[in-house]
């Protein structure tokens, strides 16, 4: 049985751990709110942009050719993996990394064996995980979360798009956590480039009723809009991942606080039992001593 | 007419305007009330807004503008001041 002092020290240490996890949970909750606000801020822009793209392409007769639509035989692959900068958020990072690895081994095994799969890490944890596994990792934009803004993410997106157009990669895929609710994150794998053309939606036909003046031509406007929507796609992924991270951390820390509480309960029981045993022992000794004197 | 200038990070301007000047990619142009429907791309430059309370200028770093039924919508990637 552990000594009284040991148990007491243990209780103190578990107690302070519980305080830390509780504080972290609260911080994560506050950050989650801000992250969600960011998503809400971004939504009108994304929505209007896709609406506009719809209107303009409805006006254009031919599906505009774009360097971002070029389908080439897949030789070199870039995976953009969005993770977090910090740990202590449950299986959040593991899930993304695992999804990316499965994707690579299922889809790009031959390219991988030739060393033609590269990782662009957004978020430190993913960068570390893939470096450990011996992947070629581009860490240029790893710090995007330090100061999360569109300007940062835009630079990352532009660099990826440029290297696709230049032919350095034939496929660019995006792996991230989508925010469903505080407790649930869904790992998504999307093909970013080349653009997979979606079937024209119904909204485009209603919008085309208006006779817009285009300046310059429709084709040129489309050529402007496509890269914009790609950047938004990456920005959206990063924001979703950011919100998911705080959600995941909140649940993980909530669970940790709960576990610490249970541990404390058990420790207190042990403490009291040990204390009582010691008192009983002392009384027995006194009684025994008194009896020996009486004889 | 109502004018909205939005970036992915925030809403920069939202309100009534009597005239707006844009840095169009093929030259500067102005939009007044009851302008015909228009979609145009923007170059980097100043967007000048004439409101009831005076004049305001934002520098946009490229973007698109849509004019439809007295609603002007500017999607800018970045706005400086």
Interface residues (C-beta under 8 A of the other chain):
Chain A: X38 X41 X42 X44 X45 X46 X48 X49 X52 X55 X56 X149 X150 X151 X154 X210 X211 X212 X213 X214 X215 X216 X220 X221 X224 X225 X228 X231 X232 X235
Chain B: X6 X7 X8 X9 X10 X11 X24 X25 X26 X29 X36 X37 X38 X39 X40 X41 X62 X64 X66 X68 X73 X75 X77 X78
